[in-house]
Amino acid sequence: MGMRAEGGESRRRAPGRDETEDGSGHRPVPQAGKHDVPAMSQTRRLRLPPRGLHMGLHSDTLRDTWPRDAPDEHPAPAPPDLSHATPWTVLRSIRDTGVAIVQARHALIIATTMVLLMLWGFHGGVDLLGAVFKGWTGPGSTGNPQRARLIPGVPWDQEWISFAIGAALLLGVPAALIKFVFKERLSDYGLGLPKKGRGRYTLWSTVLLAAIGFPAMCVASHDPGMRATYPFFRNFASLGAFLTYELGYAVFFLVIEFVFRGYLLFGLYGAHHPGGVQGVRASQDPPVLSHYAILLSMLSYTAWHLGKPLQELWGTLLWGVVTGTMVLTSGTLWHVFLVHWLMNVFLDYRIWTTGGM
């Protein structure tokens, strides 16, 4: 029994690396007493949301990309001692916050979205341009005597200029960040084709969105608030002029869909966690937001519509959730953009042809 006599004396063998004291070769598992404190785990376990909560948002993708055991490389720092704070302490805290926003990918996406939307102005009106140039009255200012003609031969020039500025700010700047800072692909932010095996889903979501959206626009065309707001430009000389204007109007909706349901939604959704598509700044990114990113995108989209007609404002709540789900599941925003644009072309046409000018 692990004992042997040698020279009249009994000596116990010291257990080897793979032996226990009884020579069985198996180390007994120590039993924790009721007062024992278990050792801290070296990893932090992240729990996947219940399968039913994904609302069809490809839980298989989440399961592949969500790290169940994420290393706790950055434990929360101890709260600072502010009992002897000075003005410099306040300034340093502000500086540290700014640095954190620049370094954290998700915070940078939120901050740049907010700043770029403000630069575009209230509902894309480019208010800063109006502050320095009196002839700028912005989209929807048909009939304003102060409105200047900026592009000869184009009556709706200020509308198109607003759409172009929106594209430069809210398409160009985020695209540059995605390509050169995040080192990611634009297709990972909704500007590609549907994901493999999602073509049929994309088709049916397009059909259902149009089936709901066009009747809703037919009803909205009779609303006094909508008729007073749309179309932005009103004095069309012919159907050809109307269609030419509406082609430029497509840029407006591409801007809207990309910033809210491309850059912001995919950027916060974190389906490619850690650190975005290719692990950029992984250590600063939060856990996957899953479908809660849809809520954040929808809230910002609704906030941007404050001041719009009530029917449109309340409709953004439903539109944000429905289209956010469709975009994330399909992996593309092109079908949502197309339906959104055509719905508003239909609305403008209904108001124009029924004397709503």
C-alpha positions as CSV (number, residue, x, y, z in Angstrom):
1,M,0.0,0.0,0.0
2,G,2.7,2.5,-1.1
3,M,5.0,1.3,1.8
4,R,8.1,-0.8,1.7
5,A,10.6,-2.0,4.2
6,E,14.3,-1.3,3.5
7,G,17.0,-1.9,6.1
8,G,14.4,-2.5,8.8
9,E,13.0,1.0,8.3
10,S,9.8,1.9,6.5
11,R,9.9,4.9,4.3
12,R,7.0,6.6,2.3
13,R,7.6,7.3,-1.3
14,A,7.1,10.9,-2.3
15,P,4.4,11.1,-4.9
16,G,5.5,11.8,-8.5
17,R,4.0,14.3,-10.9
18,D,1.3,11.9,-12.0
19,E,0.9,9.9,-8.8
20,T,-1.0,10.5,-5.6
21,E,0.1,9.5,-2.2
22,D,-1.7,6.2,-2.5
23,G,0.0,5.3,-5.8
24,S,-3.2,5.2,-7.8
25,G,-2.0,7.7,-10.4
26,H,-5.0,10.0,-9.9
27,R,-5.1,13.1,-7.9
28,P,-8.2,13.5,-5.8
29,V,-10.3,16.5,-6.5
30,P,-10.2,18.8,-3.4
31,Q,-13.7,19.3,-1.9
32,A,-14.5,23.0,-1.2
33,G,-15.7,23.6,2.2
34,K,-18.6,25.9,2.9
35,H,-16.2,28.7,3.8
36,D,-13.8,28.2,0.9
37,V,-13.8,31.0,-1.8
38,P,-13.5,29.6,-5.3
39,A,-10.6,30.9,-7.4
40,M,-11.4,33.7,-9.8
41,S,-11.8,32.5,-13.4
42,Q,-9.3,33.7,-15.9
43,T,-12.0,34.5,-18.4
44,R,-15.2,36.3,-18.4
45,R,-18.1,34.3,-19.7
46,L,-20.6,36.0,-22.0
47,R,-24.0,34.6,-22.2
48,L,-25.7,34.4,-25.6
49,P,-29.2,35.9,-25.6
50,P,-32.0,33.4,-25.8
51,R,-32.5,32.0,-29.3
52,G,-36.0,33.4,-29.6
53,L,-34.9,36.9,-29.0
54,H,-32.8,37.2,-32.2
55,M,-35.9,37.9,-34.2
56,G,-34.3,36.0,-37.1
57,L,-31.0,37.8,-36.9
58,H,-29.0,34.8,-37.9
59,S,-28.2,33.4,-34.5
60,D,-25.8,31.0,-36.2
61,T,-23.6,34.0,-37.1
62,L,-23.8,35.2,-33.6
63,R,-22.8,31.8,-32.2
64,D,-19.8,31.8,-34.5
65,T,-18.6,35.2,-33.7
66,W,-19.5,35.9,-30.1
67,P,-16.6,34.8,-27.9
68,R,-18.1,32.7,-25.1
69,D,-14.8,33.1,-23.2
70,A,-13.5,36.5,-23.7
71,P,-10.2,37.2,-21.9
72,D,-10.6,39.8,-19.2
73,E,-7.6,41.8,-20.4
74,H,-8.9,45.2,-19.2
75,P,-10.4,45.0,-15.7
76,A,-12.3,48.0,-14.6
77,P,-10.0,50.5,-12.9
78,A,-10.5,51.6,-9.4
79,P,-12.5,54.8,-9.0
80,P,-10.3,57.9,-8.7
81,D,-10.0,59.7,-5.4
82,L,-11.6,63.1,-5.9
83,S,-11.5,64.2,-2.4
84,H,-8.7,66.7,-3.3
85,A,-9.9,67.6,-6.8
86,T,-8.6,70.7,-8.4
87,P,-9.6,72.5,-11.7
88,W,-6.9,70.5,-13.3
89,T,-8.6,67.3,-12.2
90,V,-11.7,68.4,-14.0
91,L,-9.8,69.3,-17.2
92,R,-7.9,65.9,-17.1
93,S,-11.2,64.0,-16.8
94,I,-12.6,65.8,-19.8
95,R,-9.4,65.1,-21.8
96,D,-9.5,61.4,-20.8
97,T,-13.1,61.2,-22.0
98,G,-12.2,62.7,-25.4
99,V,-9.3,60.2,-25.7
100,A,-11.6,57.3,-24.9
101,I,-14.1,58.4,-27.5
102,V,-11.4,58.6,-30.2
103,Q,-9.8,55.3,-29.3
104,A,-13.0,53.2,-28.9
105,R,-14.4,52.1,-32.2
106,H,-18.0,52.0,-31.2
107,A,-17.8,55.5,-29.5
108,L,-16.1,56.9,-32.6
109,I,-19.0,55.7,-34.8
110,I,-21.6,57.3,-32.5
111,A,-19.7,60.5,-32.2
112,T,-19.0,60.9,-35.9
113,T,-22.6,60.1,-36.8
114,M,-23.8,62.8,-34.4
115,V,-21.4,65.5,-35.7
116,L,-21.9,64.7,-39.3
117,L,-25.7,64.9,-39.0
118,M,-25.3,68.3,-37.3
119,L,-23.1,69.5,-40.1
120,W,-25.8,68.5,-42.6
121,G,-28.3,70.5,-40.6
122,F,-31.9,70.3,-39.5
123,H,-33.5,67.7,-41.9
124,G,-30.6,68.2,-44.3
125,G,-31.1,71.9,-44.5
126,V,-27.3,72.8,-44.2
127,D,-28.0,75.6,-41.8
128,L,-24.4,76.6,-41.5
129,L,-24.3,77.4,-45.2
130,G,-27.4,79.7,-44.6
131,A,-25.6,81.4,-41.8
132,V,-22.8,82.6,-44.2
133,F,-24.8,82.9,-47.4
134,K,-28.1,84.7,-47.4
135,G,-29.2,83.3,-50.7
136,W,-29.2,79.8,-49.2
137,T,-32.7,78.9,-48.0
138,G,-32.4,75.1,-48.3
139,P,-34.6,72.3,-49.5
140,G,-38.3,73.0,-49.4
141,S,-38.0,76.7,-49.8
142,T,-39.8,77.0,-53.1
143,G,-41.3,80.5,-53.5
144,N,-39.0,82.1,-50.9
145,P,-38.0,85.5,-52.4
146,Q,-34.6,85.2,-50.8
147,R,-33.8,81.9,-52.5
148,A,-30.8,82.3,-54.9
149,R,-30.4,80.4,-58.1
150,L,-27.1,78.6,-57.7
151,I,-27.1,76.2,-60.7
152,P,-28.4,77.8,-64.0
153,G,-31.2,75.9,-65.6
154,V,-31.9,73.7,-62.5
155,P,-34.8,75.1,-60.5
156,W,-34.4,72.5,-57.7
157,D,-30.6,73.3,-57.4
158,Q,-30.7,73.9,-53.6
159,E,-32.4,70.6,-53.0
160,W,-29.8,68.7,-55.1
161,I,-26.9,70.7,-53.4
162,S,-28.3,69.6,-50.0
163,F,-28.4,66.0,-51.2
164,A,-24.8,66.2,-52.5
165,I,-23.5,67.7,-49.3
166,G,-25.3,65.0,-47.3
167,A,-23.6,62.4,-49.5
168,A,-20.2,63.9,-49.0
169,L,-20.6,64.1,-45.2
170,L,-22.6,61.0,-44.4
171,L,-21.4,58.7,-47.1
172,G,-17.9,59.9,-47.9
173,V,-16.6,60.4,-44.4
174,P,-17.9,57.2,-42.9
175,A,-16.7,55.3,-45.9
176,A,-13.2,56.7,-45.4
177,L,-13.3,55.7,-41.7
178,I,-14.4,52.2,-42.6
179,K,-11.7,51.7,-45.3
180,F,-8.7,53.5,-43.8
181,V,-9.2,53.6,-40.0
182,F,-11.2,50.4,-39.3
183,K,-9.6,48.6,-42.2
184,E,-12.9,47.0,-43.1
185,R,-15.1,46.5,-46.2
186,L,-18.0,48.7,-47.2
187,S,-20.0,45.5,-47.9
188,D,-19.8,44.7,-44.2
189,Y,-21.8,47.8,-43.6
190,G,-24.7,47.0,-45.9
191,L,-23.3,48.2,-49.2
192,G,-22.8,44.7,-50.6
193,L,-25.0,42.0,-52.0
194,P,-27.1,39.8,-49.6
195,K,-25.2,37.2,-47.6
196,K,-25.0,33.8,-49.0
197,G,-28.3,31.9,-48.7
198,R,-30.2,35.2,-47.9
199,G,-31.4,36.0,-51.4
200,R,-34.8,34.6,-50.9
201,Y,-35.2,36.3,-47.5
202,T,-34.2,39.6,-49.2
203,L,-36.7,39.2,-51.9
204,W,-39.6,38.5,-49.6
205,S,-38.7,41.3,-47.2
206,T,-38.7,43.7,-50.2
207,V,-42.1,42.5,-51.3
208,L,-43.6,42.8,-47.7
209,L,-42.0,46.2,-47.1
210,A,-43.5,47.5,-50.4
211,A,-46.9,45.9,-49.7
212,I,-47.1,47.8,-46.4
213,G,-45.3,51.0,-47.4
214,F,-47.1,52.0,-50.6
215,P,-50.6,51.9,-49.1
216,A,-49.3,53.8,-46.1
217,M,-48.0,56.5,-48.4
218,C,-51.3,56.6,-50.2
219,V,-53.0,57.4,-46.9
220,A,-50.2,59.9,-46.0
221,S,-50.7,61.8,-49.2
222,H,-54.0,63.1,-47.8
223,D,-52.5,64.3,-44.6
224,P,-52.3,68.2,-44.4
225,G,-49.0,68.1,-42.7
226,M,-47.5,65.8,-45.3
227,R,-48.9,67.8,-48.2
228,A,-47.4,71.0,-46.7
229,T,-44.0,69.4,-46.4
230,Y,-43.6,67.3,-49.6
231,P,-42.3,67.4,-52.2
232,F,-39.4,69.6,-51.2
233,F,-39.5,71.3,-54.6
234,R,-42.9,72.1,-56.0
235,N,-43.0,74.0,-59.2
236,F,-42.5,71.2,-61.8
237,A,-43.2,72.3,-65.4
238,S,-43.7,68.7,-66.7
239,L,-43.6,65.0,-65.8
240,G,-40.1,64.9,-67.2
241,A,-39.0,67.6,-64.8
242,F,-40.6,65.8,-61.9
243,L,-38.8,62.5,-62.7
244,T,-35.5,64.3,-63.1
245,Y,-35.8,65.8,-59.7
246,E,-36.8,62.5,-58.2
247,L,-33.7,60.8,-59.6
248,G,-31.6,63.2,-57.6
249,Y,-33.8,62.6,-54.6
250,A,-32.5,59.0,-54.6
251,V,-29.2,60.3,-53.2
252,F,-31.1,61.7,-50.2
253,F,-32.4,58.2,-49.3
254,L,-29.2,56.5,-49.8
255,V,-27.6,58.9,-47.3
256,I,-30.4,58.3,-44.8
257,E,-30.3,54.5,-45.1
258,F,-26.5,54.2,-45.0
259,V,-25.9,56.5,-42.0
260,F,-28.7,54.9,-39.8
261,R,-28.9,51.4,-41.1
262,G,-25.4,50.9,-42.5
263,Y,-22.7,52.8,-40.7
264,L,-24.4,53.2,-37.3
265,L,-26.4,49.9,-37.2
266,F,-23.7,47.5,-38.5
267,G,-21.0,49.4,-36.5
268,L,-22.9,48.9,-33.2
269,Y,-24.3,45.5,-33.9
270,G,-20.9,43.9,-33.6
271,A,-21.7,40.7,-35.4
272,H,-18.0,40.4,-36.2
273,H,-16.9,40.9,-32.6
274,P,-14.2,41.4,-31.3
275,G,-13.3,44.7,-32.7
276,G,-15.4,44.9,-35.8
277,V,-15.0,42.9,-39.0
278,Q,-11.3,42.4,-38.7
279,G,-10.6,42.9,-35.0
280,V,-9.7,46.6,-35.1
281,R,-9.2,47.9,-31.6
282,A,-10.7,44.7,-30.2
283,S,-9.7,45.5,-26.6
284,Q,-11.9,48.6,-26.5
285,D,-15.0,47.2,-28.0
286,P,-18.0,46.3,-25.8
287,P,-19.8,42.9,-26.0
288,V,-22.0,42.3,-29.0
289,L,-25.1,44.4,-28.8
290,S,-27.2,42.0,-30.8
291,H,-30.7,43.3,-31.6
292,Y,-30.3,46.2,-29.2
293,A,-28.3,47.9,-31.9
294,I,-31.6,48.2,-33.9
295,L,-33.1,50.1,-31.0
296,L,-30.2,52.6,-30.9
297,S,-30.3,53.0,-34.7
298,M,-34.1,53.5,-34.5
299,L,-33.9,56.1,-31.7
300,S,-31.4,58.2,-33.5
301,Y,-33.4,57.9,-36.7
302,T,-36.6,59.0,-34.9
303,A,-34.7,61.9,-33.2
304,W,-33.6,63.1,-36.6
305,H,-37.3,63.3,-37.7
306,L,-38.3,65.5,-34.8
307,G,-40.2,68.4,-36.3
308,K,-41.5,66.4,-39.2
309,P,-45.3,65.8,-39.6
310,L,-46.7,63.6,-36.8
311,Q,-47.7,60.8,-39.1
312,E,-44.2,60.5,-40.4
313,L,-42.5,61.0,-37.0
314,W,-44.5,58.1,-35.4
315,G,-44.0,55.9,-38.4
316,T,-40.2,56.1,-37.9
317,L,-40.5,53.9,-34.8
318,L,-42.0,51.0,-36.8
319,W,-39.8,51.6,-39.8
320,G,-36.6,51.6,-37.8
321,V,-37.3,48.2,-36.2
322,V,-38.7,46.5,-39.3
323,T,-36.0,47.7,-41.7
324,G,-33.2,47.3,-39.1
325,T,-34.2,43.6,-38.8
326,M,-34.3,43.2,-42.5
327,V,-31.0,44.8,-43.1
328,L,-29.1,42.9,-40.4
329,T,-30.6,39.6,-41.4
330,S,-29.9,40.0,-45.2
331,G,-26.6,41.8,-44.8
332,T,-27.5,44.5,-47.3
333,L,-29.4,47.7,-47.3
334,W,-30.0,48.1,-51.0
335,H,-33.5,46.7,-51.0
336,V,-34.6,48.9,-48.1
337,F,-33.1,52.0,-49.8
338,L,-34.9,51.2,-53.1
339,V,-38.3,50.7,-51.4
340,H,-37.9,53.8,-49.2
341,W,-37.0,56.0,-52.2
342,L,-39.8,54.7,-54.5
343,M,-42.4,55.1,-51.7
344,N,-41.5,58.8,-51.4
345,V,-41.5,59.2,-55.2
346,F,-45.0,57.8,-55.1
347,L,-45.9,60.2,-52.2
348,D,-44.5,63.2,-54.1
349,Y,-46.4,62.2,-57.3
350,R,-49.7,61.8,-55.5
351,I,-49.4,65.2,-53.8
352,W,-48.3,66.9,-57.1
353,T,-51.0,65.4,-59.2
354,T,-53.8,66.0,-56.7
355,G,-53.1,69.7,-56.3
356,G,-51.1,69.6,-53.1
357,M,-48.7,72.3,-54.2
